């Protein structure tokens, strides 16, 4: 890896297109090509991968690719790993039809009928989440149209509701652990409830990324929620105020914060 690529925290669009084309990984009929994840958001580290989504009208199978099953038609997404410019690149090939099916799962009609809104798989959720923060390399109008479709859908409500539900489960677990005399288990459960609540808050503000917890700190900084100053978040994340000899007050304080915050989050 060159010194320049080590310092780079985001991707150069022209360089990325040229690298993909030179490696024969860019289908000429691609409807859109976009960088996603940390490279698109300016969060790359020297060890970060470059993640690319390519959308075509028909299923594209790259040489030396691997197929991942998805509950869509076509029922696979092809992935190709490559090492370009000193970094590991992961390129996923989707079809426009698959994207349309994912959007249908999070349509407001599906959400209100509760038929499909809870059936998102992780790859599908990642696609919707990442299209909102991606960096288009080509097909920008297509990308913007999908971004608008996601924003108009019930995607935000779905993931916020899910995180709040998980926070409730973790809070109940924490209280249960206290009831049976396991304060250490209660601490971990309360910490989990806090994290789910923070995810719900960030997603409610449009700062998505809850499927990858490693970027939670970055998301808090990026969103800068008025309801959660960074110092307050960091104190809870690191359990700064936890008294190891008497952890129960910290558990109750953290769960109280979760309840209060949940009431403020717009679903």
C-alpha positions as CSV (number, residue, x, y, z in Angstrom):
1,X,0.0,0.0,0.0
2,X,1.4,3.4,-0.9
3,X,1.8,6.2,1.6
4,X,-1.0,8.1,-0.2
5,X,-3.5,5.2,0.1
6,X,-2.6,4.8,3.7
7,X,-3.6,8.4,4.5
8,X,-6.7,8.4,2.3
9,X,-10.0,8.3,4.3
10,X,-12.3,8.4,1.3
11,X,-12.4,7.2,-2.2
12,X,-11.6,9.1,-5.4
13,X,-14.4,8.4,-7.9
14,X,-12.3,8.6,-11.1
15,X,-9.6,6.4,-9.6
16,X,-12.2,3.9,-8.4
17,X,-13.8,3.7,-11.8
18,X,-10.5,3.2,-13.6
19,X,-9.4,0.5,-11.1
20,X,-12.6,-1.4,-11.6
21,X,-12.4,-1.1,-15.4
22,X,-8.8,-2.1,-15.5
23,X,-9.5,-5.2,-13.5
24,X,-12.4,-6.1,-15.8
25,X,-14.9,-5.9,-12.9
26,X,-17.1,-3.2,-14.3
27,X,-19.9,-4.5,-16.6
28,X,-20.3,-2.1,-19.5
29,X,-24.1,-2.3,-19.1
30,X,-24.1,-1.3,-15.5
31,X,-27.0,1.0,-14.5
32,X,-25.1,2.3,-11.5
33,X,-21.9,1.9,-9.6
34,X,-21.5,3.2,-6.2
35,X,-19.1,3.1,-3.3
36,X,-20.6,2.2,0.1
37,X,-19.5,1.9,3.7
38,X,-16.6,3.6,5.4
39,X,-14.9,4.6,2.1
40,X,-18.1,6.5,1.0
41,X,-18.5,8.2,4.3
42,X,-14.8,9.3,4.7
43,X,-14.3,6.9,7.6
44,X,-11.6,4.7,6.1
45,X,-8.7,3.5,8.1
46,X,-5.5,2.0,6.6
47,X,-7.0,-1.5,7.1
48,X,-10.5,-0.7,5.6
49,X,-11.9,-2.5,2.7
50,X,-13.4,-0.7,-0.3
51,X,-17.0,-1.8,-0.8
52,X,-18.7,-1.4,-4.1
53,X,-22.2,-2.1,-5.3
54,X,-22.9,-2.5,-9.0
55,X,-26.4,-2.7,-10.3
56,X,-27.3,-4.2,-13.7
57,X,-30.5,-5.0,-15.5
58,X,-29.6,-8.7,-15.9
59,X,-27.7,-10.9,-13.4
60,X,-24.0,-10.5,-13.9
61,X,-21.6,-13.3,-12.9
62,X,-18.0,-12.1,-12.4
63,X,-15.1,-14.4,-13.0
64,X,-13.9,-16.1,-9.8
65,X,-17.0,-14.7,-8.0
66,X,-18.9,-16.3,-5.1
67,X,-22.7,-16.4,-4.9
68,X,-24.7,-15.4,-1.8
69,X,-28.3,-16.6,-1.5
70,X,-30.9,-13.9,-1.0
71,X,-34.7,-14.3,-0.7
72,X,-35.3,-12.4,-4.0
73,X,-35.4,-13.1,-7.7
74,X,-32.8,-13.7,-8.9
75,X,-32.0,-15.6,-5.7
76,X,-28.3,-14.8,-5.6
77,X,-26.0,-11.8,-5.3
78,X,-22.6,-12.4,-6.8
79,X,-19.6,-11.1,-5.0
80,X,-16.0,-10.7,-6.2
81,X,-13.0,-10.0,-4.0
82,X,-10.0,-8.2,-5.5
83,X,-6.9,-6.4,-4.3
84,X,-6.6,-3.0,-6.0
85,X,-4.4,-0.1,-5.1
86,X,-3.1,-1.9,-2.0
87,X,-6.5,-2.5,-0.6
88,X,-9.0,-5.3,-0.4
89,X,-12.1,-4.5,-2.5
90,X,-15.4,-6.3,-2.2
91,X,-17.7,-5.8,-5.2
92,X,-21.4,-7.0,-5.0
93,X,-23.5,-7.3,-8.1
94,X,-27.2,-6.6,-7.7
95,X,-30.0,-6.4,-10.3
96,X,-32.5,-3.6,-10.6
97,X,-35.3,-6.1,-10.1
98,X,-33.8,-7.2,-6.8
99,X,-33.6,-3.6,-5.6
100,X,-37.2,-3.1,-6.5
101,X,-38.2,-6.1,-4.5
102,X,-36.3,-4.9,-1.4
103,X,-38.0,-1.5,-1.7
104,X,-41.4,-3.3,-1.8
105,X,-40.6,-5.0,1.5
106,X,-40.3,-1.6,3.2
107,X,-43.1,0.1,1.4
108,X,-45.6,1.9,3.6
109,X,-48.3,-0.4,2.5
110,X,-46.3,-3.5,3.6
111,X,-45.3,-1.8,6.8
112,X,-48.9,-0.9,7.7
113,X,-50.1,-4.4,6.9
114,X,-47.1,-6.0,8.7
115,X,-46.8,-8.5,5.9
116,X,-43.2,-7.9,4.7
117,X,-41.8,-5.1,6.8
118,X,-40.1,-7.4,9.3
119,X,-38.6,-9.8,6.7
120,X,-35.5,-7.8,5.7
121,X,-32.4,-9.8,5.7
122,X,-29.0,-8.3,6.6
123,X,-27.8,-7.9,3.0
124,X,-31.1,-6.3,2.1
125,X,-31.0,-3.9,5.0
126,X,-27.4,-3.1,4.3
127,X,-28.3,-2.2,0.7
128,X,-31.0,0.3,1.8
129,X,-28.9,1.7,4.6
130,X,-25.9,2.2,2.3
131,X,-27.7,3.7,-0.7
132,X,-28.5,6.6,1.6
133,X,-24.9,7.4,2.3
134,X,-23.2,6.0,-0.8
135,X,-20.8,7.8,-3.2
136,X,-22.0,7.3,-6.8
137,X,-19.3,6.5,-9.3
138,X,-21.6,6.3,-12.3
139,X,-25.4,6.3,-12.8
140,X,-25.9,9.1,-10.3
141,X,-29.5,9.7,-11.4
142,X,-30.4,6.1,-10.8
143,X,-28.8,6.2,-7.4
144,X,-30.6,9.4,-6.4
145,X,-33.9,7.9,-7.5
146,X,-33.4,4.9,-5.2
147,X,-32.3,7.1,-2.4
148,X,-35.5,9.1,-2.7
149,X,-37.5,5.9,-2.7
150,X,-35.9,4.7,0.5
151,X,-36.5,8.0,2.2
152,X,-40.1,7.9,1.2
153,X,-40.5,4.3,2.4
154,X,-41.1,3.0,5.9
155,X,-37.4,1.9,6.2
156,X,-36.6,4.4,9.0
157,X,-39.7,3.4,11.0
158,X,-38.9,-0.3,10.6
159,X,-35.3,-0.1,11.9
160,X,-36.1,2.4,14.7
161,X,-39.0,0.3,15.9
162,X,-36.8,-2.8,15.8
163,X,-34.0,-1.1,17.8
164,X,-36.5,0.1,20.4
165,X,-37.9,-3.3,20.7
166,X,-34.5,-4.8,21.3
167,X,-33.8,-2.1,23.9
168,X,-36.9,-3.1,25.7
169,X,-35.9,-6.8,25.7
170,X,-32.4,-5.9,27.0
171,X,-33.9,-3.7,29.7
172,X,-36.2,-6.5,30.9
173,X,-33.3,-8.8,31.0
174,X,-31.3,-6.4,33.1
175,X,-34.1,-6.1,35.6
176,X,-34.5,-9.9,35.7
177,X,-30.7,-10.3,36.3
178,X,-31.0,-7.9,39.2
179,X,-34.0,-9.8,40.6
180,X,-32.0,-13.0,40.7
181,X,-28.9,-11.4,42.2
182,X,-26.7,-11.2,39.1
183,X,-25.7,-7.5,39.0
184,X,-22.8,-8.2,36.5
185,X,-25.2,-9.7,34.0
186,X,-27.5,-6.8,34.6
187,X,-24.7,-4.3,33.8
188,X,-24.1,-6.0,30.4
189,X,-27.8,-6.2,29.6
190,X,-28.3,-2.5,30.5
191,X,-25.3,-1.6,28.4
192,X,-26.9,-3.4,25.5
193,X,-30.2,-1.6,26.1
194,X,-28.3,1.7,25.9
195,X,-26.7,0.8,22.6
196,X,-30.0,-0.2,21.0
197,X,-31.5,3.0,22.2
198,X,-28.6,5.1,20.8
199,X,-29.0,3.2,17.5
200,X,-32.7,4.0,17.5
201,X,-32.0,7.7,18.1
202,X,-29.4,7.9,15.3
203,X,-31.5,6.0,12.8
204,X,-34.5,8.3,13.7
205,X,-32.2,11.2,12.7
206,X,-31.3,9.6,9.4
207,X,-27.7,8.7,10.5
208,X,-28.0,5.0,9.6
209,X,-25.5,2.2,10.2
210,X,-26.9,0.2,13.1
211,X,-26.0,-3.2,11.4
212,X,-22.3,-2.4,12.0
213,X,-21.8,-1.5,15.7
214,X,-18.1,-0.6,15.1
215,X,-19.2,2.8,13.6
216,X,-21.5,3.8,16.4
217,X,-19.0,6.3,17.8
218,X,-18.5,7.9,14.4
219,X,-22.3,8.1,13.9
220,X,-22.8,9.8,17.2
221,X,-20.2,12.4,16.2
222,X,-21.7,12.8,12.8
223,X,-25.3,13.2,13.9
224,X,-24.4,15.3,17.0
225,X,-27.9,14.8,18.5
226,X,-29.0,17.6,20.8
227,X,-30.6,14.9,23.0
228,X,-27.3,13.1,23.4
229,X,-24.2,15.2,23.8
230,X,-21.1,13.1,22.9
231,X,-19.7,13.3,26.5
232,X,-22.9,11.8,27.9
233,X,-22.9,9.0,25.3
234,X,-19.2,8.2,25.9
235,X,-19.7,8.1,29.6
236,X,-22.4,5.4,29.2
237,X,-20.5,3.6,26.4
238,X,-17.4,3.3,28.6
239,X,-19.4,2.8,31.8
240,X,-17.4,5.6,33.3
241,X,-19.7,6.2,36.3
242,X,-20.1,2.5,37.1
243,X,-19.2,1.6,40.7
244,X,-17.9,-2.0,40.4
245,X,-18.6,-2.6,44.1
246,X,-22.2,-1.4,43.7
247,X,-23.3,-1.6,40.1
248,X,-27.0,-1.6,40.7
249,X,-27.4,2.2,40.7
250,X,-25.7,2.5,37.3
251,X,-28.0,-0.2,35.9
252,X,-31.1,1.7,37.1
253,X,-29.7,5.1,35.9
254,X,-28.9,3.7,32.4
255,X,-32.3,2.0,32.1
256,X,-34.0,5.2,33.2
257,X,-32.1,7.1,30.4
258,X,-33.3,4.5,27.9
259,X,-36.9,4.9,28.9
260,X,-36.7,8.7,28.8
261,X,-35.0,8.7,25.4
262,X,-37.4,6.2,23.9
263,X,-40.2,8.6,24.7
264,X,-38.4,11.3,22.7
265,X,-37.6,9.3,19.6
266,X,-39.9,9.8,16.7
267,X,-41.0,6.5,15.1
